[in-house]
Amino acid sequence: MLIDMSTSSSGTQAKTTASTRRHDDAPDTADLFARLVTLEDGPEREAVRDELVTAWLPMAHRIAGRFRDRGESIEDLRQVAALGLVKAIDRFAPERGAFESYAVPTITGEVKRHFRDRMWALRVPRRIQELRNKVRVARRELTQTPGSPEPSAADIAAHTGLTEDEVNSGLEALESFSTLSLDAELSGDEDGYSLADTLGAADSAYDVVIDREAAKEGLRHLPERDRAILYLRYFEDMTQSRIADRFGISQMHVSRLISRSCARVRAEALGQSAGDGRAAAA
């Protein structure tokens, strides 16, 4: 039985060629790198370095393009990728092999670091950022088939090996990459309201509760008559003259008793001694 080997060889050769084919933006700069390592710092070395940057810049821009549509402008991404390229050129040693195999992960890492450190509107721990990335990738993989429903937390957990709590943390982090302005309208009609309109304000009644609790102990320590006078004056809204008539004392005496009692309660609420309160009343 005869076997046509030409097709098999051709297919194998094509695969080999495809696997080893360099990108169009990967120029042959081996001679420039060999020259760069022999030069001392100075104008000539800077010129060779600039030539290498210019030659490899299209590749850096291609890598930056992979991260478009993630909330950062393509121009800023290209700037970050160019910075990664410069770092790769400065650190590369020709004996390591092909520059492209060293530069690609270096530039990619620089862009990813930019997103990790600079692009989060709300800073979250590194572990949560990693959970976010796993959840994001899992959601994309689970919805690749057209018509696939949005995966649940349980689906993502089964796909990634994470717990549902970890998946929920990652889902929450997906919403932390950008923030919503408090002035953003939440309704599309003319009577729309902003997010700030939904936020509560400080309730002044809380201060009243705190003051009452602070004054309770001091009121318990007052003589019964003094407590009665304060009650009639501030809760029954009686005048000092009427209080004086009820207790058979002068209005001036009532005024002094009120001032002294208030000073004593205030002193105890503030942690001062009773002696200090009497001195304040005097």
Phi, psi and chi 1 to 4 in degrees:
 res  aa     phi    psi   chi1   chi2   chi3   chi4
   1 MET       -  125.2  179.5  177.5  179.0      -
   2 LEU   -88.0  139.6  -62.2  177.0      -      -
   3 ILE  -118.2  129.1  -59.5  175.1      -      -
   4 ASP   -77.3  103.1 -173.4   -0.9      -      -
   5 MET   -84.4  -13.7  -60.9  -64.0  -65.8      -
   6 SER   -66.0  -40.7   60.7      -      -      -
   7 THR   -66.4  -43.1  -56.8      -      -      -
   8 SER   -63.0  -44.3  176.5      -      -      -
   9 SER   -65.8  -40.6  -63.9      -      -      -
  10 SER   -63.7  -41.6  175.7      -      -      -
  11 GLY   -65.1  -42.9      -      -      -      -
  12 THR   -62.4  -42.5  -57.3      -      -      -
  13 GLN   -64.3  -38.6 -176.8  177.5    2.7      -
  14 ALA   -64.8  -41.4      -      -      -      -
  15 LYS   -63.8  -41.7  -70.8 -178.8 -179.9  179.4
  16 THR   -63.3  -42.8  -57.2      -      -      -
  17 THR   -64.9  -40.8  -57.6      -      -      -
  18 ALA   -66.3  -37.3      -      -      -      -
  19 SER   -72.6  -26.0   62.2      -      -      -
  20 THR  -103.2   -2.4   57.4      -      -      -
  21 ARG   -66.6  132.1 -177.9  177.4   62.2   83.5
  22 ARG   -82.5  154.9  -65.0  161.9   60.3   87.4
  23 HIS   -67.6  156.3  -71.5   96.6      -      -
  24 ASP   -64.4  -24.5  -66.0  -22.1      -      -
  25 ASP   -96.5   22.1   52.2   20.4      -      -
  26 ALA  -113.1   86.3      -      -      -      -
  27 PRO   -73.7  162.5   28.8  -35.5      -      -
  28 ASP   -86.4  101.4 -175.8    4.1      -      -
  29 THR  -121.4   26.4   54.2      -      -      -
  30 ALA   -59.3  -40.5      -      -      -      -
  31 ASP   -65.7  -38.0  -68.2  -17.5      -      -
  32 LEU   -66.3  -40.5  -74.5  174.2      -      -
  33 PHE   -66.8  -39.9  -84.3  111.4      -      -
  34 ALA   -62.4  -35.5      -      -      -      -
  35 ARG   -74.5  -37.4 -178.7 -177.5  172.5 -167.7
  36 LEU   -60.7  -41.1 -176.5   68.6      -      -
  37 VAL   -71.0  -15.2  -62.9      -      -      -
  38 THR   -92.2   -7.9   63.9      -      -      -
  39 LEU   -96.5  142.6  -62.8  174.1      -      -
  40 GLU   -82.5  164.0  -60.8  -69.8  -21.9      -
  41 ASP   -58.2  132.8  -69.9  -20.4      -      -
  42 GLY   163.0 -177.8      -      -      -      -
  43 PRO   -58.9  -39.9  -23.5   33.7      -      -
  44 GLU   -65.9  -42.7 -174.2  177.1   -0.8      -
  45 ARG   -65.8  -39.9 -171.2  178.8 -169.2  -78.1
  46 GLU   -62.3  -37.3  -71.7  -63.0  -38.7      -
  47 ALA   -66.1  -43.0      -      -      -      -
  48 VAL   -66.0  -41.1  173.6      -      -      -
  49 ARG   -62.1  -43.3 -178.0  170.0  174.5  -97.8
  50 ASP   -63.7  -36.1  -69.6  -15.6      -      -
  51 GLU   -65.5  -39.0 -170.9  174.7  -10.8      -
  52 LEU   -67.0  -41.7  -75.6  167.9      -      -
  53 VAL   -61.0  -45.1  170.5      -      -      -
  54 THR   -61.6  -39.6  -58.3      -      -      -
  55 ALA   -67.8  -37.3      -      -      -      -
  56 TRP   -98.1   -2.0  -73.8   95.8      -      -
  57 LEU   -60.9  -37.9 -163.4   57.3      -      -
  58 PRO   -57.4  -37.2  -27.5   37.0      -      -
  59 MET   -65.6  -41.0 -177.7 -164.5   69.6      -
  60 ALA   -61.9  -39.8      -      -      -      -
  61 HIS   -66.6  -35.9  -71.2  172.4      -      -
  62 ARG   -63.9  -41.5  170.7  170.2   56.7   83.0
  63 ILE   -65.9  -40.5  -65.3  173.4      -      -
  64 ALA   -61.4  -34.7      -      -      -      -
  65 GLY   -63.8  -21.7      -      -      -      -
  66 ARG   -66.4  -21.3  -61.0  175.5 -174.4  171.3
  67 PHE  -106.1   14.4  -62.7   87.0      -      -
  68 ARG   -67.0  163.0   67.1  172.1   65.6 -114.8
  69 ASP    62.9   32.1  -58.8  -33.9      -      -
  70 ARG  -120.2   21.8  -64.7 -166.7 -174.9 -178.7
  71 GLY    96.8    0.6      -      -      -      -
  72 GLU  -123.3  142.8 -177.8   69.1  -59.5      -
  73 SER   -68.3  149.3   70.1      -      -      -
  74 ILE   -64.5  -32.3 -172.6   61.8      -      -
  75 GLU   -65.6  -42.1  -69.8  -57.3  -38.6      -
  76 ASP   -65.8  -38.8  -72.5  -16.9      -      -
  77 LEU   -63.5  -38.5  -69.7  175.7      -      -
  78 ARG   -66.4  -35.4  -73.4 -179.3  173.6  179.6
  79 GLN   -64.1  -42.7  -70.1  -70.1  -25.7      -
  80 VAL   -65.7  -42.9  175.1      -      -      -
  81 ALA   -62.9  -38.3      -      -      -      -
  82 ALA   -63.9  -37.7      -      -      -      -
  83 LEU   -62.7  -42.2  175.5   61.0      -      -
  84 GLY   -62.8  -36.3      -      -      -      -
  85 LEU   -63.0  -44.9  171.5   62.3      -      -
  86 VAL   -60.9  -41.7  171.9      -      -      -
  87 LYS   -62.7  -40.9  -69.4 -178.2  177.9 -179.7
  88 ALA   -64.0  -41.9      -      -      -      -
  89 ILE   -64.3  -42.5  -69.0  173.6      -      -
  90 ASP   -67.1  -29.6  -70.6  -19.2      -      -
  91 ARG   -97.9  -10.9  -61.5  170.5 -176.1  172.6
  92 PHE   -75.7  138.9  177.7   67.5      -      -
  93 ALA  -116.9  126.8      -      -      -      -
  94 PRO   -55.7  -29.2  -26.7   35.1      -      -
  95 GLU   -69.0  -10.3   60.1  -90.7   17.2      -
  96 ARG   -73.4  -16.4  -68.8  179.4  176.4  175.6
  97 GLY   117.2 -145.6      -      -      -      -
  98 ALA   -71.5  136.6      -      -      -      -
  99 PHE   -65.1  -36.4  174.1   70.3      -      -
 100 GLU   -58.9  -41.6 -175.5  178.9    8.2      -
 101 SER   -66.3  -22.1   61.9      -      -      -
 102 TYR   -91.3  -37.2  175.4   75.7      -      -
 103 ALA   -74.3  -37.6      -      -      -      -
 104 VAL   -58.6  -53.1  169.4      -      -      -
 105 PRO   -66.1  -29.9   19.8  -30.8      -      -
 106 THR   -66.6  -46.1  -58.3      -      -      -
 107 ILE   -68.8  -43.5  -63.2  171.2      -      -
 108 THR   -60.5  -42.8  -57.1      -      -      -
 109 GLY   -62.1  -36.8      -      -      -      -
 110 GLU   -66.0  -41.2 -169.7   70.3   23.7      -
 111 VAL   -67.6  -43.5  176.5      -      -      -
 112 LYS   -63.4  -37.8  -71.7 -177.6  176.3  179.5
 113 ARG   -65.5  -34.4 -173.3  160.3   44.7 -110.2
 114 HIS   -61.5  -45.1  172.2   75.8      -      -
 115 PHE   -65.3  -40.1  -83.2   95.9      -      -
 116 ARG   -67.7  -40.1 -173.9 -170.6   70.3 -152.3
 117 ASP   -98.7  -23.6  -63.0  -21.3      -      -
 118 ARG  -116.9  -21.0  -58.1  -69.4 -179.6   86.6
 119 MET   -99.2   -6.9  -69.4  -61.1  -63.9      -
 120 TRP   -80.5  119.9  -71.9   82.1      -      -
 121 ALA   -69.6  -32.9      -      -      -      -
 122 LEU  -119.5  117.3  177.7   63.1      -      -
 123 ARG   -69.6  126.5 -176.4   63.1  177.2  168.3
 124 VAL  -125.2  157.4  -61.2      -      -      -
 125 PRO   -60.4  155.1  -22.1   32.3      -      -
 126 ARG   -58.0  -39.3  176.7   74.1  174.7  -86.2
 127 ARG   -62.4  -40.2  174.7  178.7  169.4  -83.7
 128 ILE   -69.0  -34.8  -58.3  -60.3      -      -
 129 GLN   -62.1  -40.3  -67.4 -175.0   31.3      -
 130 GLU   -67.1  -39.0  -67.0  172.8   -7.5      -
 131 LEU   -62.3  -40.6  -71.7  176.7      -      -
 132 ARG   -58.1  -45.3  170.4 -169.1  177.2  -84.9
 133 ASN   -64.4  -41.5  -68.9  -26.0      -      -
 134 LYS   -63.5  -41.9  -69.4 -179.6  179.9  178.7
 135 VAL   -67.1  -41.5  168.1      -      -      -
 136 ARG   -62.3  -44.6  178.7  175.2   56.6   81.0
 137 VAL   -65.2  -42.3  171.5      -      -      -
 138 ALA   -62.6  -41.6      -      -      -      -
 139 ARG   -63.2  -38.9  -71.9  175.8   65.5 -178.5
 140 ARG   -66.8  -41.4 -175.9  174.8   65.4 -123.9
 141 GLU   -67.9  -36.2  -67.3  174.3  -10.4      -
 142 LEU   -77.2  -15.0  -69.5  171.3      -      -
 143 THR  -113.7   17.9   55.4      -      -      -
 144 GLN   -66.2  -35.8  -77.6 -178.2  -16.3      -
 145 THR   -74.6  128.3  -56.1      -      -      -
 146 PRO   -56.9  136.7  -25.4   34.9      -      -
 147 GLY    85.7    1.1      -      -      -      -
 148 SER   -68.9  135.7  -61.1      -      -      -
 149 PRO   -71.8  160.7   27.7  -35.1      -      -
 150 GLU   -63.7  123.7 -177.4   68.1   21.0      -
 151 PRO   -67.9  144.5   25.2  -34.3      -      -
 152 SER   -83.0  172.6   64.5      -      -      -
 153 ALA   -61.0  -36.7      -      -      -      -
 154 ALA   -66.3  -39.0      -      -      -      -
 155 ASP   -63.2  -44.9  -64.4  -27.4      -      -
 156 ILE   -66.2  -39.3  -62.6  174.4      -      -
 157 ALA   -62.0  -43.0      -      -      -      -
 158 ALA   -66.1  -34.0      -      -      -      -
 159 HIS   -74.6  -34.4 -174.7   76.5      -      -
 160 THR  -101.5  -18.0   58.3      -      -      -
 161 GLY    83.5    6.6      -      -      -      -
 162 LEU   -85.0  164.8  -59.7  171.3      -      -
 163 THR   -81.3  162.5   65.7      -      -      -
 164 GLU   -65.2  -32.7  -71.8 -166.6   34.0      -
 165 ASP   -63.8  -41.5  -73.5  -18.6      -      -
 166 GLU   -66.3  -39.8  -70.8  174.2  -31.6      -
 167 VAL   -62.6  -43.2  170.8      -      -      -
 168 ASN   -62.8  -37.3  -71.6  -32.6      -      -
 169 SER   -64.3  -40.5  -64.9      -      -      -
 170 GLY   -65.9  -38.0      -      -      -      -
 171 LEU   -65.6  -39.3  -69.8  171.6      -      -
 172 GLU   -65.0  -37.0  -69.9  177.0    0.7      -
 173 ALA   -67.2  -26.9      -      -      -      -
 174 LEU   -60.3  -29.0  -73.0  172.3      -      -
 175 GLU   -88.8   -4.2  -54.5  -61.0  -32.5      -
 176 SER   -94.8   -4.3  -59.2      -      -      -
 177 PHE   -69.4  -29.8 -162.7   72.0      -      -
 178 SER  -135.9  158.6   59.8      -      -      -
 179 THR  -115.2  161.0   55.6      -      -      -
 180 LEU  -107.8  131.2 -179.4   64.7      -      -
 181 SER   -63.7  143.3  170.8      -      -      -
 182 LEU   -65.5  -19.7  -69.4  176.7      -      -
 183 ASP   -90.5   -1.7  -64.9  -34.2      -      -
 184 ALA   -68.3  133.7      -      -      -      -
 185 GLU   -74.8  137.3  -72.3 -166.6   -1.4      -
 186 LEU   -98.1   -3.3  -61.3 -178.6      -      -
 187 SER  -134.9  144.9  177.0      -      -      -
 188 GLY   -88.7   -7.3      -      -      -      -
 189 ASP   -84.1  179.6   55.5   25.9      -      -
 190 GLU   -67.5  -25.6  -65.2 -178.6   -2.6      -
 191 ASP   -94.4   25.8  -63.2  -31.7      -      -
 192 GLY   -61.5  149.7      -      -      -      -
 193 TYR  -122.0  158.9   54.6   90.3      -      -
 194 SER   -94.5  168.4   68.6      -      -      -
 195 LEU   -61.7  -34.1 -178.9   61.0      -      -
 196 ALA   -62.8  -28.7      -      -      -      -
 197 ASP   -68.6  -19.0  -65.1  -30.0      -      -
 198 THR   -91.9   -6.2   66.8      -      -      -
 199 LEU   -87.2  141.9  -57.9  178.9      -      -
 200 GLY   -75.4  160.4      -      -      -      -
 201 ALA  -112.8  161.8      -      -      -      -
 202 ALA   -63.5  130.8      -      -      -      -
 203 ASP   -90.8  118.8 -168.1  -21.3      -      -
 204 SER   -64.7  -19.4   58.3      -      -      -
 205 ALA   -65.2  -23.5      -      -      -      -
 206 TYR   -61.3  -39.5  -72.1  133.6      -      -
 207 ASP   -64.5  -36.0  -67.2  -26.8      -      -
 208 VAL   -64.7  -42.2  175.4      -      -      -
 209 VAL   -60.7  -44.1  172.3      -      -      -
 210 ILE   -63.2  -43.9  -66.8  173.3      -      -
 211 ASP   -63.6  -41.2  -68.9  -18.9      -      -
 212 ARG   -63.4  -44.5  -75.7  179.5  176.3  175.4
 213 GLU   -64.2  -37.0  -68.9  -60.6  -43.7      -
 214 ALA   -69.0  -29.6      -      -      -      -
 215 ALA   -87.1  -16.3      -      -      -      -
 216 LYS   -57.4  -47.4  -84.1 -176.1  178.1  180.0
 217 GLU   -64.4  -41.2 -165.1   64.7   26.1      -
 218 GLY   -64.5  -37.4      -      -      -      -
 219 LEU   -66.2  -35.6  -71.0  170.7      -      -
 220 ARG   -64.4  -28.5  -68.6 -167.7 -173.6  101.9
 221 HIS   -84.1   -7.8  -66.5  162.0      -      -
 222 LEU   -76.6  151.4  -70.4  176.9      -      -
 223 PRO   -59.6  154.3  -22.0   32.9      -      -
 224 GLU   -58.1  -41.6 -176.2  176.7   -7.3      -
 225 ARG   -63.3  -41.6 -173.2 -176.0   66.2  170.4
 226 ASP   -64.4  -40.0  -68.2   -5.3      -      -
 227 ARG   -63.2  -39.7  -72.2 -158.1  -53.9  -89.3
 228 ALA   -64.4  -40.2      -      -      -      -
 229 ILE   -64.2  -44.7  -70.1  174.5      -      -
 230 LEU   -62.2  -40.0  -70.4  179.9      -      -
 231 TYR   -63.5  -46.8  177.6   81.1      -      -
 232 LEU   -64.1  -36.9  -66.2  173.5      -      -
 233 ARG   -74.4  -45.9  179.3   69.2 -175.1   92.4
 234 TYR  -101.4  -17.7  -65.2  109.0      -      -
 235 PHE  -109.3  -32.1  -69.6   88.0      -      -
 236 GLU   -98.3   -6.5  -64.4  -65.3  -27.2      -
 237 ASP    58.1   37.3 -159.3   25.1      -      -
 238 MET   -84.0  147.5  -71.4  180.0   61.2      -
 239 THR   -74.7  160.9   63.8      -      -      -
 240 GLN   -62.3  -33.5  -67.0 -176.5    9.6      -
 241 SER   -65.5  -44.2  -62.2      -      -      -
 242 ARG   -65.6  -38.2  -70.6 -177.4   60.0 -168.1
 243 ILE   -64.1  -40.7  -64.3  172.8      -      -
 244 ALA   -62.1  -41.3      -      -      -      -
 245 ASP   -64.4  -39.1  -67.9  -19.1      -      -
 246 ARG   -65.6  -38.2  173.0  171.5  -67.6 -163.1
 247 PHE   -97.2   -2.0  -74.0   93.0      -      -
 248 GLY    69.2   35.4      -      -      -      -
 249 ILE  -128.1  172.0   57.0  178.4      -      -
 250 SER   -77.8  158.3   67.0      -      -      -
 251 GLN   -64.3  -34.9 -176.8  -91.1  -26.1      -
 252 MET   -63.4  -38.9 -173.8   62.3   68.4      -
 253 HIS   -65.0  -41.3 -166.8 -172.7      -      -
 254 VAL   -59.5  -42.9  170.9      -      -      -
 255 SER   -60.7  -43.3  177.2      -      -      -
 256 ARG   -65.8  -40.9  -74.7 -162.9  -62.9  -94.2
 257 LEU   -63.0  -40.5  -71.2  174.8      -      -
 258 ILE   -64.4  -45.4  -68.8  174.8      -      -
 259 SER   -63.0  -43.1  -62.4      -      -      -
 260 ARG   -66.0  -43.0 -175.0 -177.9   66.2 -175.5
 261 SER   -64.9  -43.1  -62.5      -      -      -
 262 CYS   -64.0  -40.6  -70.8      -      -      -
 263 ALA   -64.1  -38.7      -      -      -      -
 264 ARG   -67.5  -45.3 -179.9  174.8  176.1 -179.6
 265 VAL   -63.3  -42.1  171.8      -      -      -
 266 ARG   -62.4  -42.5 -175.8 -176.0  -58.7  109.0
 267 ALA   -62.8  -43.3      -      -      -      -
 268 GLU   -67.2  -37.3  -70.4 -158.1   24.5      -
 269 ALA   -64.9  -32.8      -      -      -      -
 270 LEU   -90.4    2.3  -62.6  175.8      -      -
 271 GLY    83.6   15.8      -      -      -      -
 272 GLN   -91.1  164.9  -60.6  173.4   -3.1      -
 273 SER   -79.0  159.6   65.5      -      -      -
 274 ALA   -61.4  -33.2      -      -      -      -
 275 GLY   -62.6  -40.4      -      -      -      -
 276 ASP   -64.3  -36.7  -68.6  -20.5      -      -
 277 GLY   -65.7  -42.2      -      -      -      -
 278 ARG   -64.7  -36.5  -73.6 -169.0  -66.1  -90.0
 279 ALA   -66.2  -37.0      -      -      -      -
 280 ALA   -67.0  -36.5      -      -      -      -
 281 ALA   -66.7  -37.4      -      -      -      -
 282 ALA   -66.6      -      -      -      -      -
